[in-house]
């Protein structure tokens, strides 16, 4: 099942369309509460004391329905309204139904012990700063020894950005209809815990979604017995310099271990002499940056990557200008990202994609936006940049965002701090080049490369410390991870 990501305005529009199609707020709330109950069953036991903290809006109404299902099924649940009774019509109706079943409200007692605390105080309409009465409830809940469950999003977290002051620290969050951007932003993402989506009876669709293992497998090219090296394309990676030969090694490893048929590495003669024994499977274009800058581009290339370890700005710009004239998928990273030549691409009638792979610091220099603001709004900022510049943006980091010129957003769920090492991005560039060469769909190729790159980090930390991983570990991790896929 695809996990779609919806902004606050989109959720409001979806609700309005549902109303027009005859699905009332009362029915949506009933579906939400029932779904919450069914999902919560795997987190609770009959002998546990459960507290539902309900707010005054529709989010509180979802909590009322949840409490009713818990009561009907014999759970020890207390439903409280610590900031006042419901004020929306649907929530009032469900509270009336709750009482008609013979269930009564509880008085919130801060001294009482609870095993599970459910937060249904505030929904997607929440704005900062929190009112003091709500902040006190959240601080109390976070201080209790209890499992904490958030309905739709933790109170104190805004749906569309990562800004947080005080927020409910959930062990699990149950999204209603779809995920919210804040679940993939910083610092807000740390407040969500495990996440899952509850169907509330509205068809799912949207431009933003999370990539999954199932999507990777469905898009993965099948290798037949009759395949040959030409079947899987030829890639060129322009990388490495006398001072940084390792960049070419790591990019080459990423490409070759990701299934490319033939790989050519364009690098300095000195660098090539060092790495040829390390990567004997590649062919070498010595002084490759200079040769491409002079217009010497090899024939029949399926994809090109440029940037890791490069320092000669004049030749980088000239090489980019030459490559942009060829209708070949082009991946731009590191030393080539901050140069001006690729920015002329929007005026070119170019069908092949241009892929930029900045980390937050590089994206900050490209946009003039602070790193903190990027962390809090990386989905929207990447989307705006991709549309404006007509490029594909792979904004690296936790929950890497892939933004396309037409507004589609893919968020990657894999990876961890083990990948926060020099050279990790070089490997990713090679992987993207390889997958552009071997996949039929460029979007799936890029998303698969990012997902698998992150999965290698997850595989490593399943058996070793994240601090100990280095980029060259990808050479042994990639075969094992690809075997699983």
N, C-alpha and C positions, 0 to 999 in steps of 0.2 A: 504494500500500500504506500502510495506517495505521500510524504509529509509536505504539505504546502505551507507557505509562510505568508501571513496576512498582516498588513498594517492596520492600525485602528480605523482609518477611513474606509478601508476595504471591508472590514467586519461590519461596520455600520451599514454599508451599501448592501452587503449580503443579507443582513437582517431585513432591510427594507424590501428587497426582492422577494424574500420568503413571505413577508406579510402580504405583498401583492398577489402572491400565488396561493394565499389562503392558509398559510402556516402561521398561527398566532404565536406571540411571545409566550403565552401559557404553554403551548405545545412544545416549543423549542426548549423551554425550561424543564418541562417534564422529561424530554429526551435527554437533556444534559444531565439531570439528576440521576436518572436511571443508569445512564452510561457511567457516571461517576461511581455509583454503587458497584456496578459489575466490575469495574477496573480496580476499585479499592479492595475487593475481596482478597486479592493476592497479597495485600499489605497488612491485613488485620486478622485478629482471632476473636472468637466469641467471648473469651474471658477478659478482654481488654476494655479499658475505659476510653471512650472516644469523645472528643470535644469538637463541635462544629461552631466556628466563629463566623457568624453571618453578618453581612453588612446591610445597608439600607437600599441598595440597588438590585439590579438583576443578578449580579454575581452572588449576592446574599440569597436571592431566590433559588439559585441552583443549589446552594447549601441546604436550604429548607427541604427541597425534594430529596436530596441525598439523605438527610436525617430521617425523613419519612420512610424511605426504603430500609434504612438500618433498623429503625424501630419495628417495622413490620416483620423483619426477619430475625428479631430477637437479640439484637446487639445492644450493649450498654452505651447509649449515646446521649450526650447533653447538647441541646441546641440553645445557643445564647446569642443575644444581640447587644454586644458591649458598647456600641455607639448609637443605639436607638433602633426603633422598629422600622420595618420596610416602608418605602415610600412609592415604589413603582407598582402599578396596578397588578401586573402578573405575579410579582413577589407577594403582594397582599393576598391574592387569590390562593396561592399555594400555602401560605401560612394558615389561612382559614381551613383549607383542606387538611392540613397537618393536625389542626385542633379537632376537626370533625372525626378524625380517626381515634380520638381520645388521648392524644399525646399533648403534653404540656411543655412550655418553655422552661428552661432552667435559669437560675440566677448565677451569673458568672462569679465564681469564687477563686480568686488568684492563689489561695492557699491549697487548693485541692490538687491532687495528682491525676494526671491523664497519661495514657500510654500513646495515644495518637491525637494530634491536633490538626484539624482541617481548617485552612484559611480560605474563606469565601467572603472576605470583607470588601475588597475593591476589585473592579474589573478593568477592562482596557481603557476606560475613560479616566482613570486615575491621573492626577497631576501633582507635581511637586510644588512646594513642600507639603509633607503630610501634616494633617492637623495633629496637635499634641495628644489628643485623646486616642487617636489611632496609633501614633508612634509608641505610646506607652503599652498598648496591647501587643504590638509587634515585639518590642523589647522583652516583654514578659514571656511571650511564646518562644522566642529564641533562647531564653535562659532555662527553659524546662527540659528535663530529660524525657523526651518524647520523640516519636517519629512525626515529622511535619510534612503535611500534604497540602499543596497549593492548587486551587481551582482556577484554571486558565492561565494565570500568572501570579507570582508572589506579590502580595500587597507591599507597596513601596517601590515596585519596578514599573517603569513606564513601558508601554507596549512597543514603541517605535525606536527607542534609543537606549543606550547603555548607562545613562546617568542614574546614580543611586545615592541616597543619603542613609536612610534606615529602611531595611526591607526584611520581610519574612524569609528565613533561610530554610528553604524546602529541601527535603530528602527526595521528593518526587513532585512533579507538576503534571497535571492532567489538562492538556490543551483542549478547549472546546472548538470543534470544527477544524482548526489548524494552528500551527505554531505561530508565535509572535517574534518579530525581529530581535527583541531584547534577549531572547534565549541564546543568540549567537553573537552578542556584543559584549564589550567589557566596560565596566566591571560587572554588569548585571547578570551575565551568564552563570556566574558561580552561585546564584541564589535559586536556580531551578532544580538542581539535582537530576535524577532520572526523569525522562520525559516520554509522554505517549499522547496520542490524539484520540479524542472521543468523538464519534460520529453523532451529530445532533439532527440528522435527517435532511441535510442540505447537500446537493451535489458538490463535489470538490473539483476545483479548477483554479488556475492562477499562473502568474509569470515567475513566481519565486518558489523554489522547492529544494528539498534536501536530497543529495545523491545517496544511493544505497548500494549494498553488495549485489542485490538482485539486478539493479540497473547496470552495474559493471558487467555482470555475467551475461546479461541479454545483449549488451553492445560489443562484447568481446569477439574479435574475428576468429573464425574457425580455421584451423590449419589442416589442410588435407594432405594425404600421402603424396599427391602429385605436385605439391608446392615446391618452389625453388627460391633461391635468394632474391630473384627479381620480383617474386610475388609480393614480398614484404617491403619493397621500396628502398630507395637510396636516400640517405640523409647527409647533410653537411652541417657540421658544428664548427663555428669559428670561435675559438676560445684559447685561453692560455697565453702566457708571455714568458720571457726569460725569468722574470721575478715570480711568476705564479703558474708554473707548469701543472700543478695539481688540479687547477680548474678544468683543464682539458681532459685529464684522466677521469675525473669524477663525472663530467658531462658524458664522456664516451662510455663509461660503465653504465650510466643510466640508460643510454640509448641501446647499447648492445644487449643488456640484460632484459630489455623490454620488448624484444622481438623484431627489431628492425632487420631487414635483409642485408643491407650493405651500409657501412658508415665511413664517411670521409671526414677527417679532422683537419681543419685549417688552422695552423699554428706556426709559431716561429721555428726556424730550422733547429735552433738550440733546444727549444722545448720538445720538438718532435723527436730529436735524438734521445732525449731522456725518457719519453713515454712510449716509444714504439715497442720496446720490449715488454712494457707493462700492458699494452693493449695491441697485441699483434694482429688481431682480427680486423682492425681498421686500416684504411689506406690514408695517406697523408698528403695534404696540399701545403708544402712548406712555404712560409711567408704568405699564408693564406689570406690574412687580412689585407695585406698590400695588394695581392693579386686580384682579389675581388673588388677592392677599391678602384682598380684600373679597368674593371669591366670583365675580368676573366672568371665567369661563373660556370662551373661544370654543368654538363647537360643532364637531362632526365632526373632532376632532383624531385623527391616527393615532399620534402620539408627541409627548412634551414633554421638553425638556432645560432644566435650571435650574442656575445657579451661577456661570459664568465672569464675573468682574468685579463681582460683587454684594457689597455691604458692609452693608446695612441688616438686621441680625440679626432684629429684630422682624418685619419684613415677610417676610423669608425663611422664618422658622418658620411664620408664618400662611399664606403661599402654599403651602408644602409640605403643611400640614394640609388645605388646600382641594384640592390636586391629588391627594392620596392618597385622597380620597373619590370620585374619578372613576376609572373602570376604563380607564385609558389608560397605555400603557408610559411610564415615567418614568425619565429619566437624570439623576442627581444628581452634580454635580462642584463642585470648588473651594469658593467661598464658602458653598455649601449643604451641603457634606459634613459639617461638624462641628456642624451644628445638630441639635436634639433631635427635631424633629417627625417625621422619617422613621422613627425608631426605634419609633414606635407602629404601624408598618405590619404587623408580624408578627401583631397582634391583629385585623387587618382581613381580611375574606373577599374578598381581591382577587385576581383571576385575571391581570391584566396585570402584567408584570414590573416590578420596581424595580431599577435598575442603578446601582451606585455605582462611580465611577471614580477612586479615590485613587492618588496616587503614594506611595512608601514613607514619606515624612514624614507625610502625611495619615493613612495607615494606622496609623502608629505612634501618632498622637494618638487615633485611633479605638479602638485596642486596648490601649494602654498597654505595648506590646511595643517594645523598642529597634529602631532601624533596622538595626543589625547582625544581630540575631536574625531580623528579617524577611528580610534578604538570604539568610541561611543556610537558612531554612525557609519561604520564601514560598508554596510550593505547599500545604503542610499548613495553614499559618495562614490562608490565603485560604479553603481548603476548610472549616475549622472555623467561620470567621466567617460564610460564606454559609449554612451549615446553621443556625447559631444564630440569625441575624437574619432568615433566610428572604428573602434578597436575592441578586442576582447581583453578584459582585465582579469588577471589572476592575482588577487590581492592576498598575499600569503600571511600566515599566522594561524592562531587558533581559530577554527571554523573558517578556513580559507574561502573567500568569496570569488566566484567566477561570474563576471558580468559581461553580457553580450550587447552589441549595439542596438538590437531591437527591444531591449528592456528585460529579457529573460535573465533570471538570477539562479545560480546553483550554489548551494552552500554545502561544503564538505564536512562531514562529521568525524573523520578519522584524524589521527595524529596526536602528538603530545609534545612536551618540552624536550624530549630526546632529540627532536629534529632541530632544536634551536642551537645549531652549531654551524660554523663556517663550512661551506661546501655543500650543505644540504640542498640549497637552491640550485647549485650547479647540476646535481644529480637530477633534480626535477626538470630542468630545462632539457636534458638529454631524454628523459622519459616522455616529455610532451612531444619532442621531435619524432621519436620512434612511434608513438601512438598516432600522431597525425599521418605518418607514413603507412601505417598498417590498418587503421580503422576507416570505415566508409564515411562516418559522420564526424566532422571536426569537433562538434560540441561534446559528443560522447568520448572522443579521444582525449580531449583536455580534461574532462571530468574524471575519466578513468585514471589518467596519470596522477592527478592530484589525490584521488581516493587511495590508490595503491601506494603512493609515496607515504601518505599518512599511516596506512595500514602496516607498512614496514616498521614505523616507529612504535606502533602498538604491539607488534609481534616482538620487537626487541625488549620492551619493558615488561612483557609477560614473564621474562626469564632473567632480566638483569636491570641494573639501576639506569634510570634515564640519563643521569649525569655522565655515564661512561660511554654512551654511544658516540661514534664518529661517523662522518658521512661515508667513508669507505666501507663501513659495515653493510651498506646497501648492496654491495656486490654479492654477498651471501644471503642477505635477507630476501632480495627480489625473487630468486628462483623458488624459495619456499612459499612465499606469499602468492606468487602467480600459480603455483601448483594447487593451492587451496581454491583459487578462483576458477 
